[in-house]
Amino acid sequence: MANTHRQGLLRSTLLLLLLVSTARAQQPEWDAPRVLILNSYHPQYEWTELLVRGVREGLIDRVLEEHIHVEYMDERRFVDDQAYEEKLTEVLRHKAARYPPSVIIASDDGAFRYLLRNRDDLYPGTPVVFCGVNVFDPETLEGQTGYTGILEGMEIAGNVRLIRDVQPNVGRIIMLTDKTSFGARMGKRAREVIQGFAEQPPDEGLELELWDDFTLEELYRDVGALESDTALLLLAIHEDKAGNYFSFAEQLPVLSQASTVPIYGMWGALLLGHGILGGRLNDPELHGRNTAALARRLIAGERVDDIPIIEKAVYMPFFDFRQMRRFGVVDSDLPLGSTVEFGPVSFYSQYRSMVWATLGLVVLLVSIIALLLANIGRRRQAETERGELAEQLRQSQKMEALGRLAGGISHDFNNLLTVILGNSEMLLEEEGEAGGSRAGVVKEIRAAGARAAALTRQLLAFSRKQIVKPIVVDSSSVINGMESLLRRLIRENIQLTVEASDTPSFILADPSQLEQIVMNLVVNAVDSIAGQGSIMIRLDSIPEAATTEPGNPYPCVRLTVADTGTGMAPATRAHIFEPFFTTKPVGKGTGLGLSTVYGTVQQLGGTISVKSAQNKGSTFEVLLPRVEEGTAEERAETSHEAPHTSGTILLCEDEDPVRHVISRILHSAGYTVIETECGDEALEVAASHDGGIDILISDIIMPGMNGKELAETLLSRCPDVRVLFVSGHPSDAIDFLGEETFAYEFLPKPLDTGILLQRVREILDGRRTSMETSASET
């Protein structure tokens, strides 16, 4: 009987435990993180709504949707209302008792100041991440712990400078704000900026004013009577002195129509599209995502006091194309990295086929060559009234401008060529496997693209601003490939003869260096021929016994350029390789061509000599070290090998067609590719990616964050990642990477499929070797 009783009691206990565990399984995850977003303003206020959206996007994969609680203080309409704050506090206390937050996000100054007063009572010990805060002094958090965040800052001074850069004729800038608490804070900061400019004026004659006491009718009347050398900077207008309350969307379009001068602003999506010309704008969604990134670190276990406060939010230059056209502002007036909204659709998004793109590209390249030739002709007709030194400087600047023109347009062409050549390679491979009949057409497309790439490379020889990475190159092929371009450089009464053997003659050089040597020598020869004449270019190889360097014979490739021009006296020959030395009349040359040739030859480890006499022409002889043919064959075979290996590649490229073709090439070789179109997206994807990332492949020039900034940020988080930059013009790397140009791997566009895959494999092999070495040392 006792045993039966004990067995029944045991069964009852087990059943009760089962029911309790089942009930717990059906309850919510009480230990899951909760985030409270406390907003200063009311719902439907555009800044607040966009900021909350950005926070949600940044948290949605880490915090359950139902655990993101959003509260609104409605401070604009209940400012300084003590009774309302007491009722609000009781409501928040009641909610906190049931749903205590793990992290609090305070949006704008009102919520931040409210938590400074009440957090220890309502949410003791809960960490706070603030954002949108404008008024912050060092003593604000004195004696406080548990706070971090992003200071919004006020780009008043930055926007004043932007206005002067975009419209240098502006001599008067009027800042607009109101008497609300937020407007008063903006006004205080504006007066500080005005005082700072008064003490250290950046430009003579600049007048800065602050308007903060008006009705809307008075404002519309006054801005309609402003002089044309004036600009408006909108700080904050939500209420006029008559007590009328309104939003940016309500009053800004009317103000813009009433104004005869452009309006600039600072508050991102709240203003752009409503009538401002532009400004350094703070994007609320990006602000919210960056705030969410700090909250994620707290949820992951970091201590709030170990996370430093970010001193200033991101402000980027944005402009409205319609307002730019209204006030005569063009793209070249804008700061570097500016984004233009509401403009016409880009031409490149409208092309329909690779064939038409190839044909259009060839036509444009020929037009650029004609433009360069026309500019060379005009250079010879320059005025002769200025001094020789001033003329030399002007001609040097003109050549630099031509180089930038050729390089800038080549940048866009090379993006298109990457798409054309990459897709042609893949189509050709597919046609070959399927036995298709379109292989011939695809080969013609690929050949046309390759010719266009060669023309682009020859244009870049004018630029002189290139990253030089020597490879084993067939000098005969380079010289023969230049013949058609060289014939366009000379006059019709000059005969050109090119004698370059079809047998390969290999040297270690960047192809652009050899092209630059030949082009400068030919231009110099053309200028030395007054009437009819001839120019001869010969390329041959000579054995060791024929070399001229004492004590160090070596096999050479010999380049000879001879002309029937006026020739040179011995005194002139002694100085021809000196920079800016020239015997030509003013307007006939800069004296930089031969000095450039001399420096390039020295860089390649070669020598240059000249034989000349007056009225007997000149002969220039360049000797360059020759390398073995086997070296080039091995490189060619390796570079076009399509290795199949594994690795994860983060690809960041803002041009969709270029990104897609690179991704397909890498996918076909067996790599895992994560595609992103901007730096912010790449960093977000990298932060949320579960596996490791082996290589970052990134364009250099992109809207918003450029490639260098992306690489530096990513490497600060993931130091083992390798970086490979690609660009349509090597000068991008020089301009944006600066002294660190050679600290990164670089490939110029158009990308060759085999070279791309070879470089990726070399980078991966190097990374693995480095990691294995580090592991063995540990």
N, C-alpha and C positions, 0 to 999 in steps of 0.2 A: 504493500500500500504506500509506504514511504517512498519506495523507488518510483512508483507510478507518479506520485505527486512531484518528485524532483524532475522527472522527465517532462512532465507538462509545463513546469516552471521554466525549464531550459528552452523548450520549444517556444514558449511565449516571449522569452527574452530575445531569442534569435529573430523572431518575427518582428518585434519592436525595433531592433537594430536595423533590420532590412528596410522597414518603413521609413525610419529616420534617414538612412543613407539615400533612399530613393527621393525623399523630399528635398534633401540637400542638393542632389543632382539636378532637380528641376528648378532650383532657385537660381537667380542671376549670379554671375561671378563677382561677388562683393569685393574681392581683392583686386579686380581689374582697375587700371588707372582711370581716374576721372579728371577732366580738365574743365575748369570754370573760366569762361571768357566774360569779363566784366567790362562793358562798353560805357564810355562817358555819355554818349548821345543816344538818340532815339532810333527805333527801327526805321528802315527805308531811307535813312541818311546815307547817301551814296558812298562816302568814304568808309563808314562803318561796315556797310554790307560787303564791299569789296575786300576790306581787311579781314573780316570774318571768313569770307570765302577762301582767301589765301591760307588762313590758319587751318581751316578744315582740310584743304588739299594737302597741307604739310603733315597732318596728324592722322589722316583717315586709315593708313595702313598700320598704324600703331595703337590707336585708341578707337574703341567701338563708337559708332555714330551716336548711340543713345547715351554714351558717357561723355559727350561733349555738350556741356550746359552753357547756354548763352543768356546773359542778363543785360538789360539796358537801364542806365541811370536817368536818361532824359535830362541831362544837366543843362542844356541850352534853354529849356523852357522852365526849369525849376532851379535855376542858379540862385544860390544864397537863401534857399527856402529850408530853414531848419526843421520845420514840422515835416516836410516831405522827406528829408533825409532820415529822420527818426523812424518814419513808417517804412521806408525802404530798408533800413537796417533790421527792423523786426522781421520783415519778409525774408531777407537773406539769412538771418539767424535761424528761422524756422526751416528753410530749405537745407542749410548746412548741417542741421542736426540729423536729417535723414540721409542726405547725400553729401558727405564731406568730400571736398575736392582733394586730389593729389597734387595738382599744380593749378595756380591761378594766373591767367593772362589778363593784364590790365591795359585796356586800349584807351590811349590819350590821357591828357593831364588830369582831368576830373577824376577818373577811376583810380589813377595812381595816387593822387592826394587823398582820396577817400580811404584807400587801403592803408596808407601811412597812419591815418587816424584810427582805423577800426580793425585792422587785420588781427592784432593780438587778441582782440575780444571775439571776433567772428571765426577766424581761421587760425588759431594759434599754431605756430610752427610750420605752416604751409608755405612752400616757396612761391615767389611771385616773379613772373616775367613781364616786364612792362614794354610797351611800344607806343609810337605816336606821341612821345613826350617831348615837348618843346622847352618848357621852363624847368631847368635842372641846374642847381648850383652844387658845388662840392659838399656843402654842409647839409644838403637835402637828406642824405642817408646817414648822417652822423649819429652814431649810437644804434643804428638799425642793422639787422642781418637778415639774410634770406631773400635778397632782392638782386635781380640781374635784368638785363633787357637791352633794348635798342633805343638810343636817343634819336628822335627824328631830326633834330636840328632845323635850322632855317637857312635856306640857301639864298638869303637876300643879297649878300655881297656877291656871291657867285653869279646870280642872275643879272646884277648890274653890269658885271664884266662881260657876261654873255651878250647883253644888249649892245654894248659898245663894240664887241667883236663882229656881231652880225650886221649892225647898222652904225658904222663909224661916224656918220653925219649927225647922230643923235647927241644933242648937247644938254637936254633936260629930261630927267626921269622922275615921274610922279608916282609915288607908292600909295595904294588905296587900301584902307582898312576901316574898321568901324569901332564903336564904343563897347561892344560886348566884352566879356572877360577874356575870351580868346583874342579878339581883335585888339584889345588893350595890350596884351602881351606881345602881339605882333608889332604894334606901334612902338612899344618900348624898344624892342630889338631893332626896328627900323631906324629909330633915332640914334641908337648906338652906331649903326652902320653909316648913317649920314655923318655923324661926328668923326668916325674913322676916316672916311673919304675926305672930309674937310681938312684933317690933320696931315694926311698923306695922299693927296689927290693923284690918281693914276693918269689923268689927262687934264690938260688945262681947259678951263671953260665948262666943265661938267657941273650941272646944277642938279641936286637931289632934293626932293620935297616930299612931304607926307600930308595926305588929305584924309581926315578921319571924322569930319563933322559936316554932314550934308544929308539932304533928302535925295531920293532917287531922281526926282525931277531936276533938282539943282545939279546933280552929277551929270545927267545926260546933257544938260544945257552947256555946262562948262567944258566937258571933253569934246563937244562939237565945235568949240571955238579955239582949240589948241593949234599952235604953230606946227609946221611939218617936221621940225627938228626935235619933236617931243615923243616920248614913249611912256606907256603906262605899265606899272608892275603891280598886279593884283595880289595883295596879301590875304585879306579876308574881309568879305562884306556879306553879312547875314541879316543885319538890322540897320535901318537908317535912323537919323535923329528924331524922326516922327514916330518911331516905335513900330514901323512896318517890318515884319520878319519874312524872309524869303530865302530860297536856295540859289546856288550858283546857276543851276539849269534854268531858273526862272528869269533872273535878271541879267546874266552875262550875255546872251544873244542880243538883247535889246541894247545893252551898253556897247557892244561891239559895233552894232549898226549905227549907233549915234556918234561913235568916235571917228574922228578923221585921222587918228594915229594908231599904230599897232599896240595891242595889249599883250603883255607877257604874264606868266604865272608860275606857280611852284607845286600845285597839288594834283598832279597826275591826271587820272581819268576823270576827276571832278571837273576839270577845265578844258582839256583837249577835246576839240570837236564842238565846243559851245561858243567859240568866237575868239579864243586867244591865238596869237601867231605861234607861240611856243614858249620854251624855257627849259631850265634844268628842273625836271619834274620828279617827284617822289611817287612811285607806283604803289598804291595801297595793297594790291594783291601780292606783289613781291615782298613788301614790308611784312605782310602776314605770314608768308611762307618762311621768311628768315626768322621771324619770331617763333614759329612752330619748331624750327630746327633747334632753338635753344631749349624749348619745352621738351623735345624728344631726348635731349641729353640728360635732363633731370629725371625723366621717366626711366631712362636706362641706368640710373643709379649715381650719376655725378652729383657732387655737392654743389648747391647753388652758389655758395661763396667762393667756389673754385672757378666759376665761369665769369670772366671779366665782362663788364658792360661795354657794348659796342657804341663808340662815341658818336657815330653819325650814320643815318640811313643812306641808302643808295639813291643818288640823284643823277639822272641821265638826260641828255638833251633830246627833246622831242619837239616836232614842229608839225603844223597843219598846212598841207600843201595849198589849200584854197586861200588861206590868209597870206601865205608867202607870195602867191601870184597877185593877190590884191595889193600888196605893198612893195612889189618889185624885188623880193628876196629870192635868190637863186641858190642851188645846191652848193656852189663853191663858196658862198658866204657862211655856210654853217660850220660848226666845230666838227673835228674828226670824231667819228663814231655816232653821229646824229641819226635819229630815226625819223623819217617823214611819213606821216599818216595821211590817208584820204587822197593819195596821189593816183595818177593813171596806172593801169596794169603794166607791169614790166614786159618789154618786148620778148625777153627770153622765155616767159611763161606761155607764149603764144605760138612758138614754132612747132610745126606739125610732124616733121620727119627728119631723120638724119641726113638724107640726101639733100634736101633744101637747106638745111643748116650748113652742110659742107660747102655747097655752092655759094651761099651768102658769105661764109667765112672767107673763102678765097677772094671774092670780089672786094671785101673790106680790107684784106691784107694788101691787095694790089693798090687800093686807094691810099693806104698808109705809106706805101713805098713811094707813090707819086707825090704825096705831101712832103715826105722827107727830101726828095729830089728838088721839089719846088722851093723848099726852105733853104737848101744849099745854094740854089741859084740866087735867091734874094740876099743871102749872106754876102755874096760877092759884090752886091750893089749897095752895100751899106755906106752911109755918109762918111766922108773923109775929114770933116772939120774937127773932130775930137782928137785928143792926144792918143798916142799909141797905147799907153797902159790902160786907159779907159776903154778903148776899142777891144783890146784883148780880153778884158774882163767881161764886156758885153757879149762877145762872141762865145766865151766859155759858158755864160749863163744860157745863151740860146741853145747850145749843144746839149746842156743839161736838161733844158725843157723838152727838146726833141726826144731825148732818152726817156724822160718821164712819160711823154705822150706814147711812144712806142711800147714802153713797159706797161703802162696802165691799160691800154687796149689789149695788149697781149695777155694780160691777166685774165680778162673775160674770155678771150679766144681760147686760152689753154683750158679753162673750165669746160667749154664746149667740146674741145678736142679730146679731153679725158672721157667724156660720155661717148663721143663718136668712136674713138679707137677701142675703148673698153667693150662696148656693145658689139662692135665689129668682130673683135677677137672671139667673144662668146658665141656670136651667130655663126662665125666660120667654123668653130669647133663643133657646134650642133649640126651644121650642114654636113660637115665631114663625117660625123658619126651616123647620121641618118641617110647619107648618100643623096642629099638634096641637090636640086639643079640650080639653086640660087647662089652657089658658092662664088661663081665668077663675079656677080654683082656685088656681093659683100667684099670681095677682094678689091674691087675698084674703089668702093667707099673707103676701105682701110688705107689704100694707097693714096687717095686724095687727102685723107686726114694726115697721113705721114708727111706728104709734101707741104701741107699747110703748117705742120709743126716745125719743119725745117725752115720755112720762111719766117716764122715767128722767132726762132732762135737767132737767125741772122739779123733780124731787126734789133734784138736785144744787145747785139754787139755795139750798137751806138750808145747804149746806156752807160756802160762802164761801172755800173753799180750791181755787181753780181757776186753770189757765193761761188767761189772756185773750189771744185772738188774734182781733182784729176782722175781720169780713167784712161785705160788703154784705148786709143782711138786711131783709126786709119786716116792719116793725114791726106793721102791721095783722094779718098772719098770726100773729105771735107772741102778740099780745093775744087774738085770737079763740081761739087754741089753748089759752090758759090758763083760759078761762071755766069749764070743768067743774071744774078743780082749785080755783079760787077759791071756787066755790059751796060746796065742802066745808069751806073755812076759816071760813065765817061761820055765825052762828047762824040758826035757822029764822025768828026774828022780825025778821030784817034782810033787806031787799029789795036785790038786786044788779042793777044795770043796766049793760050793756056796750055802748058805741056806738063801734064801730071799723069804718070803711068797708071794703068789699071791694076798693076800689081800692088798689093797693100804695103804701105810704109807706116809702121806703127810707132807712136810716141805716147808718152805719159803726160796728158794735158786735159784740161777742160776744153771741149770743142769751141766754146765761145772765145777762148784766148787766141787760138789759131785764127779764127775768123776776124778777130779784132786786129791782129797783126797784119793780115793780108789787106783788110779794108783801109787801114791807115796808110800803108805803103802805097796802095793804088791811088787814093785820094791825093797823097803828096805828089805822086808822079803826074797825075792829071793837071795839078796846079802849076807844075814846072814846064808844061808844054804850051807854048803861046799860040801856035797855029796847028798845022797838021803834024802828026807824029805817031808813035807806036809805043805800046807797053807790052812787055813779055813777062809772063809768070811761069817759072819752071820749078818742078819738085822732083828730086831724085835722091837716092841713097848713096852714101859713100862709105868705103871701108875704113878701118882704123888707121891704116897707113896714110890716108889722105886728110886726116883731121889736122887742125892748125893749132890746137892747144898744146903748148910745150909740156913734155913730161907726163901728160895724161891723155893719151890717145883713146878714142872711143868711137864706135860706129855711129854715124849721124844721118839724120834726114836733113837735106839741104834745100832751103827755099830761096829762090832767086827772083827778085823783081827788078827789071831793067827798063829804063825809059830813054827816049830821045829828046829830053827836055833841055833846059838851059844849062844844067850842070852846076857845079859849085867850085869856088876857089878853095885852096888849102885853109885859109883863115876861117872860111865859113864852115868847112867840114869839121873843124875842131869843136864847134859849139852846137851842132844840129840836134844833139840829143838832150840839150838843156831845156827845161820847161820855159815856155813863153819866148824862146828864141825863134825869130823868123826873119827872113829877108823879103817877105812879100809885102806889098803896099798895104796901108791901112784898109781894112775891109776884106783882105784876101786870105786871112788865116789867123789862128790863135797861137800857133807855136806849140800846141799840146800834143799833136798827133805822133811825132817821132819820139817824144819823151815817153809817151804811153807805150809805144812799141818797145823801146829799150827796157822799160820796167817789166813788161810782160815776158820778154825773152829771158831776162835775168831770173825771173820767178820760175821759169821752166828749166833752169839750169843750162841754158844755151848761150850762144854768143851772136853778136850782130856786127857786121862791118860794112863799109861803103867805099866804092871806087867811083870817082867823079872828077871831071874837069870842065872848065867853062866851055859852053857851046858843044859839048860832047856827051851830054846826058849823064845819068847816074845809074849805078848798079848796086843794089842792096843785097847782101848775102846773110841769111840767118841759118845757123847750125843748131839743131835740137837733138838731144840724145835719142837714139833709136832703141826700142825694146824688141824682144823676141816675139815672133808671130804666135808661138804657142801660148804665150801669156794671154793674148787677146782671144784666141780660140777657146781657151779654158773659161775665160770670163763670159764670153758670149754663150757657151753651152750652159754654164751655171746660171747666168742671169735669166735665161729663158726656160729654165727647168721649172716645172710647176710642182713644188713639194707639197705633199699631203701630210700634214701634222696636226697638232691640236694646240689650242690656246684661246683665251678670251680677249677680244679686242673691243675697246670702247671707241667708236667712230663718231666724230663731231664735225659736221659739214653743213653749212646753211643752204647750199644749193641742192635742191632735192634730186635732180637727175645725176649730179656728180656723186652724191652720197649713195644713191641706189646702185650705181654701177660698181663703185668700190666695194660695197657690201656684197654684191653678187660674186665679184671676183674672189673675195676672201672666203665667202661661204663655199664656193666651188672647190677651194683648196682644203677644206675641212676645218676651218676656224669657226668659233662661235663669235658672232658679231652683234654688238649692241649699238643700234643707230640712234643718234641724237642730232638735233639741228641747231642747238645753241649751247653756250657754256653753262648757263644755269641748269638746263635740263641734264647735261652730262654729269654735273656734280650731284644732282638729286638721284639720278640713276645709279651712279657709282656708290652713293651712300646707302641705297636700299638693295644693292645687288648682293645676293647671298654668297656667291663664289668670288674668287679673286679675279682681278683684272691684270692681264699681262702687259698690254700695250695700249697707250692712248694714241690714236691717229687723228690729228686735228688740223683743220685749216687755220691760217694765222689771222686773216681779216674776217671778222664776223660781226653782225649787229650785236650791240651790247658788249658782253665780255669777249675780249680777243683771245687768240689761242695761247699766248704766253701767260696771261692771267689765269686761264683755265688750267694750264699745266702746273703752274706754281701752286695753286690752291689744291689741286689733286695730289701733287707730290708731298705737300705738307701733311696730308692725311694718309696717303699710301706711298711711302717712299720707294717701294720696290717696283712701282710701275715704270715702264720705259715709255719714252715719248718720241713719236715720229711726226714731224710737221710736214704738210704739203701746201704748196701755194702756186698760183698761176704766174707769179713774178718773183724771182729771188730777192728783189729789193725789199719786199714785204718783211722777209726774215731779218734783213739788215736793220730796217727802220724800227721794227717792233722788238726784236730780240737784243739789239744793241751789242754790247761786248760779249753777250752770251750766245752769239750766233752759232758757234761751233760746239756748244755744250749739248746740243740736241741733234738728233738725226733729222735730215731734211731731204725731201724729194721734190723736184720741180714738176709742175704739170706742163704738158699732158703726161699722165702716168702710163708707163709701159707695164703691161700686165706681168711679164716675167721679172722685171726689175723690182716691181712692188713686192711680189711674193718672195723674191730672193732677199730683199732688205728686211722684210718681216721675219723670215726664218733666221737671218743673221742676228737680228735683235733678240729673238726668243732664245737662240743658242747662247748668246752672250749673257742673257739674264739668268738662264739656268746654270751656266758655268759659275756666274757670280754667286748665286744662291748656294750652289754646292760647295764653293770655296769657303763661304761664310759659315756654312754648317760644319765643315771639317775643322775650321779654326776653332769653332765653339766646342 
